[in-house]
Each structure stands twice: as C-alpha cells, then as structure tokens.
Amino acid sequence: MNILRFSDLCAQGKAQGQRVFIRADLNVPQDDSGAITEDTRIRASIPCIQMALDAGAAVMVTSHLGRPTEGEFKPEDTLAPVAARLGELLGREVPLVSNWVDGVSVAPGQIVLLENCRLNVGEKKNKEELARKMAALCDIFVNDAFGTAHRAEGTTYGIAQFAPVACAGPLLSAEIDALTKALAQPQRPLVAIVAGSKVSSKLTILKSLADKVDQLIVGGGIANTFMLAAGLPIGKSLAEPDLVGEARAVMDAMKARGAEVPIPTDVVTATAFAADAPATTKAAADVGADDMILDIGPKTAAQLAAKLKSAGSIVWNGPVGVFEFAAFENGTREIAAAIAESPAFSIAGGGDTLAAIAKYGIEKQVGYISTGGGAFLEVLEGKTLPAFEILEKRAVAN
C-alpha cells in the first residue's frame, strides 16, 4: 500500500517546527466516576506523539471518547482523564483545549490535547466546512487511529483531504504492514479462524476469505451452522438454520479450490448454558436432542492445532468455544497454544480474541495483535477502509 509515513517525514527532518495534528484512538473504558479502567490505547498512542515531539513539532492530538451528541458537551464526554494519563506517560503536562476548531496556540516542542472531536458539529458526517477548518490548523496530518479507519469522519477522512500533508502514524502503519503480510502477500498455507455466535454477522467475511485461504476454521455458533450444512445433528445449539445454504456455498467454494472448511468430529456439550453445567465430550454425530454444543472436542482441537502448527500465515478472529467457562475452554486454549507454537506469521483481532490472548498469556507469541475491532473485520471482508483510501490518494498527490 503506497502511503506516506510519519516516521519517514521525521527522519527527513520535515516535521521540525511544523504544526502536527495527530488523530489518535484514545477511546478508553472508564468507571462511573470517570476514572480510566484500562489504558492500552493511550499507551499505544505514545510512540507517535513522542516521535512528533522529538522531531521538534508543535503537537496537537485529538480523539473521540464515547458517543457524545455533537454540539452538546456533557461532563462524561471530556478527555480530561486522558490528558492526565497522557501527561503521566509522557512525563510532562498535557493541556486540554476546548473549542479548538477555529484556532489552537501551540509552539514547537509543546503538546496539547484537543477536546473530544465528536463534539464538533459535522464530525460524524464529515462536513467539508469542518474538515477545512481542521486542516487549516496544521502543516501535517497524522492518522494513527486504526480503530476508526473504517469510518469516513472529519478527523479520519475530511482533514486528510485538505491538510497540506497527510500521512500514517506508526500504529496505523504497523496495522497496514501486518494486514498486507497476512492477507495480500501471505506465506502459504494461509489459515483463517473465524468464530462467533452468528454466521449472519460474519457471512461477508467468510465469503471473502473463502477465495483467499487454504483452511477456514469456523467456531462457536458459526461452526454449528456449518455442522448442520454437513448433515450433523446439533441439538439445541445456537445456530442459524436459514443460512445453511450460505454455509454450504462457502464449503463448496473452498472445495472447488482444493481448500477446506474442517468440520468438528467431536464436541463438548451441556444441557444448560452455565459455568457449572456438567460437560460431556461426544462424537459430533452423537449430539442429542437436548444437547448444546459449547466447545470443540479434544480430537478436533488436536487436528486443528496440527493445521495451525504447519501454517505459513494465520488470521484469528474469535474463540472457538465458550472459553469464559472452564469446562468449555479447552478448544480455545489449544488453538491459542498452537498459534503461539506455530512458526507462521499470525495476526489476531476482535475483542473476544484479545481477551483469549490475554487469558492464555500468548501476547508475545502472536505476530501482530490488531487494535481495531470493526476496522479489522472490514479488512477481512475485503473492504477498502476510508482512512487507507484517502492516505493512498494523498500519497500520490504529494
């Protein structure tokens, strides 16, 4: 992907003395008092900010937080707690600036945090008047917010249209590189794990990947629908019988390419969805009318683990069972362990996937952990993200 990179501009001395506007993703969870409960996104934004400060730029940073109503400020919408945490991480004060669209005062070597960008009228609908005003604030626009790259908003798309220079920050650049390595130029075999409760929510992803991957491992409720398509009983398991035809079409498309959707040969069942429900392992063909499939069985887990250990590239989105319950976590734990042991380049994304990675402590063994939920899924669907599109256009223009 041909984009300008902020790291290159800094290395060439082109950021010194310049007004740099960074769109970060600082949308962190908070408790009822407004205290930040998890700061991964703030910490992930530090390299880009520090790069700009080290380059001698006048640095402006903004982000959305929550879902505020445009033009209507409420105390819970403020980035003040984020400014305080940024200050701690950077070892310097980070002033918070409100009502900043018409002008910002910041000198080279200084940093300010611009209040919640979604408070600005016209942000979500990418109004040109707002975009032009924001672009006038800077000499260089840096998008470092992959989590919002699938949205064409004022601070993710519009400002990039009109800023003198538009480029990708280190976090966004890393996402682009990892996705390119895993999907556009993968080492083979390419194995994708797509799991979740519903086929309908990931049908476009499954169809897109069916044209690319060598093995398409399905899990969770999605696997149950594929089991139905394969003629297997699923009892009272979560599934979408009306999408059996779509599941069969994905299987047929894979088969026509000499690829495969592995169907579970054994499963772990219960008669109730509960952490303390007795778990029973049985052959997939023996699932009873009152059974609920809550995990893949040990034989299936071992078969899938072997495929992952011999893969060239792995894309992981979703746990394959109810891994939150100890009795039904073995499948996801085995998948995680296999990915950790595999020499393949792996990229993982999605909230539940990240929770599984954290639970099993394999963060350092995964090639790249994506910071974006919806954006990651849209890339898997084969879509061109708006933020990528405009940065490519501007790279050509520049």
N, C-alpha and C positions, 0 to 999 in steps of 0.2 A: 504494500500500500504506500503510495507516494504522498507523504505528508511532511511538513516542516516540523522539526523537533526543537523544543525549547532548549534542550541540553546543547544542541549544535550552535544555536544562536549565542548562548552564554559562552561556549568555548571559543567562539569567534569574536568575543568582546562586543557583540551587537546589543546586549541588554544594559550595558553600563550607562547610567544616567537616564535610562528610559522609564516611562510610566508603564508598568506591567500589571495587567488585570488578570488575575487567576480565578477561574471558575472551579472551585473545589467541591467535593461532596462531603459536607460536614453534618449531614443529617443523622445525628446520633440519638440513641434512645435515652430518655430521661424519666426520672420518677416523678411523683405528684408534686414534689417541691421544686422541680426543675433541675435537680442535680443529675449530671451525666452518669449513666449506669454502665456504659461500655464505650470506649473511645477509639476503637480500631480505625475508624475512618479519619479521625483527626490525626492520629499518628501517621496514617498512610499519606496524608497531605503534606507532611513536614518536608520531605526531600525537595519537592518543587518550590515551596516557599523559601527554604534555606538556599536553594540554588539561585533564586532571584535576588535574595539579599546579598549573597556572596558575590554576585555579579555587579553589585552597585546600583541596582534598580530601585525605583520608587514603587513599592509593592502594595497593591490593593487585592484583597481576597474577598470573595463572596460565596455564598451557598444558600440553598433553601434549607428550611427546617420545618418538618411537619407539613400541614396543609392549611396555611393561613388563607384568609379571604383578602384578595387584592384591595389595597387602599384602606384596610381596616386593621390597624395594629392592635394586638392583644398581648398582654404580658408573656403568655406562654409561647409567643412567636419569636421572641428575641433570641439573638445569637450571643447574648452576654455570657452565658456559661461556657460557650465555645471559645469566646475571646479569652476568657480566664484560663481555660485549659491550654489553648494555643500559647499563651504567654508563659505558662509553666514549662511547656515542652521546648520553647524557643529560648527560654531564659531571658526574656525581655517583655516589657509591657506591649500589649496589642490593643490599641484604642478601637472602640466600636463606633462607627459613624452611621448615623441615621440620615434619612432624606438626602441621599448622596447622588441621585441621578443627574442633577444639574451642576455638580462640581464637587471635587474632592481635593483637599490640600494634603499632599504627602511628598516628602523630599526623598532624594536618592538615599538608600540605606535605611529608610524607615518603612514600617508596615502598618496598615490599617485594615480592620475587618469591616466590610460593608454590610449593614444590617440585611436580614433575610430578604433575598432577591425576589421571592414570590409575593412580597408585599407590594411590589411595584405594579401599578395598573398596566396591563398589556404584556406582562411577562409570559404567562402560560400560552397565550395566543400569538406570541412572537410579533407584536405590533411594531411596525417599522419605525415609527417616531421614537419609541423607547429604545429600540436597538441602536439607532443612530446616535442618540444621546449617550448611551453607554460606551459606544465605540469611540466617541469624541473624548472620553476620559483617559484613553490610553494610547500608547505607541505600539504595544504588543499585547495581543490577547492570547492567553494560555488556557486551553481546556484540559483540566486534569481530573475530570469527574466522569469516569466511565459509567457509574451508576445511573447517570441521567443522559447518556449518549443516545438513547433510543427516543428521546423527546426533542422536538424542534421548538425550543422556547427561546426567550430573549437572550438569556445568558449562556445558552448552549449552542445556538444557531445564529440568531439575528446579529449579535455583536460580532461574530466571526465573519459575517458578510461584509461589514463596514469598517472594522478595525484596520489600521494601516498594515499590520502583520497579524496573522492568525496561525497558531501552532499547537502542537500537543505537548502536554507536560509529561514527566517521566512515568507517572502512573498510567496514564492513558496510552502512552507509547508501549509500555510493557504489556498491556492488555492486547493491543493490536498485534504485537510480535507473537504473543502466546497463541492467540486465536489463529493467526496465519500459519504458525508452525503446526498446530493441531488439526486444522481443517483445510486450509488451502494448499499446504505443502507437507502433508503428513508422511511420516515413516510408516510403512505397512508391516503387518496388518493394523488397520485403524479400528479400534473397538470403542463403541459408544454405549454408555449405560444411561438409560432414560427411565426414571421411575417416578411414581406419583400416584395419586388416588384416581385420576381420571384420564382416559385416553383423549377425551374431547379437549382437555386443556393443553395437551401436547401433541395433538394429531398432526399439526403442520410441521412440528419438529421431527416427528417420526417419519413423515413422508420425505422431508428434505434429507434426513440422514440416510434413508433407505437407498438413495442414489450415490452415497459417498462412502459408507462404512463397510467393513468386511464382516463385522459381527455387531449386531444390535441387541444388546441385553436389555430386556424390559423387566421392571419390578413393581412391587406394590399392586394397587388396584389395576394398573395398566396391564400387568402380567396376567391377571385374572381374565381380562377380556381376551387376551391372546390365547389363553388356555381354552377358553370357550371356542375360539376360532379353530383351535386344533382338535376340537371334539372331546375335550376333557371335562369332567364334572367339577364344579366349583362350590356347590352347596349354597350357603348364604353369604358367600364372599362378596365384597364390594366389586362391582363390575358394571359395564355399560353394554348390555346385550344388543342394543340397537346399532352399536358400532363394530360388531363382529365382522361385518363385510369390509369395513375400512381396515381392521386389523389383518384380515386375510389378504387384502390387497398389498399391504406393506410386506407381509411374509412372501407373497408371490413375487413382488418386485425384487426383493433380496435374493430369492432363489434363482430368478432369471439371470442374475449377475454372478451366480456361484457363491453368493454370500448367505448369511444365516441369521435367523432370529431363534436363539436357543430357548426351547420351552422347558419349564421345570419338570424334572422326572420325579422329584419328591418334594413335599411341602410340610410346613409346621402349622397345625390347625388348633383351633379352640372353638368352644360353643358360645363364648361370650367375648366381647371386646373389652378386656380388663387386664391390668398388670398381673393380677393374681389368678387369672384363668389358667387351668391346667393345660399344658401344651402337649400335643400329640404329633409325632412325626409319622407320616404315612406316604405311600406311593401316590403320585398325582392322580392315577386312575382310580384310587380308592377313597377319594374325598366323599364324605357322606352328606346327606341332605341338610343336616343341621350344622355342618362344619363351616367355619370361617377360616380362610387361608390368611395367616398373619406373617408368614415368612417363607422363604425358600428352604428346602431341606438340606441336610449336610452333604448328600451326594451331589445335588445341583450346585451347591456352594463350591464344592471342590472342583467340579467340572468348569464352572465359570472362572474360578481362581486360576486354573491352568491356562485358560484362554488369555487372561489378563497378563499373566507372567510371561507369555510368549508374544505379547503385542508389541507393535512398534510405536503406536500412539494411542492414548486413552482419553476420552472425553467423559466426564462423570457428572450427571445431574440427577440426584435423587437417591435416597436409601431404598434398598430392595425389600425391606420389611418394616414392621413396627419396632424400630430399634430403640425407642424410648422405653420399651418393656423388656426386662432382662431375658424373659423366656423366648422372646421373638427377635433378638438382636443378632443371632449368630450369622445369618446371611450377610448382613451389612458389615459386621465385624470382619468376616472372611474376605469380602470384597475389598474393604479398606486395607487389610493386611496384604492382599495380593497386589494392589496398586502400589503400596509402599515398597514391596519387594521387586516389582517389575522394573526392568531397565528402560521401559517405554517412557517417552515424554508424556506427562499427564497434565490435564487441565481440568479443574473442578469448579463448579459454580452453583449457586442456589442456596437459600437459607438452610434447608434441612441437610443438604450435603455438607455445608460448612460446619454445622452442628455435629455431624457424624465424624468429620475430620478432627474436630476438637476433642470429641469424646474418646477417640481411639489414638490421639496423640501422634498423628502422621503428617502434621503440617510441613515438616522439613523434607518429607519424602515425596510430596506431591510437587510436580514440576512447576505448576502455577495455579494459584487459587484466585479466581476471579472475584473482583469486588462488586460486581453488578449483578443483581438478580434478573430483572426484566430485560436489561440490555444483553446479558449473556444468553438468555433464552431466545431473543430475537436474532442474534447471530446464528444460533443453532438452527433457527427456522430458515436461514438463508437470506435474511433481510439485510439490506444496507442501512446501517444506522445513520440518522440525520447528521450527528456530530462528525462521523467519519466522512460523510459525503461532502460537507462544506469545507472541512480541512483539506481534503483532496483537491477540491476546486480552487481553494486559495493558494495551495502549494503551486499549482500550475500558473495561477495569476501572478504570484510573487516571483 
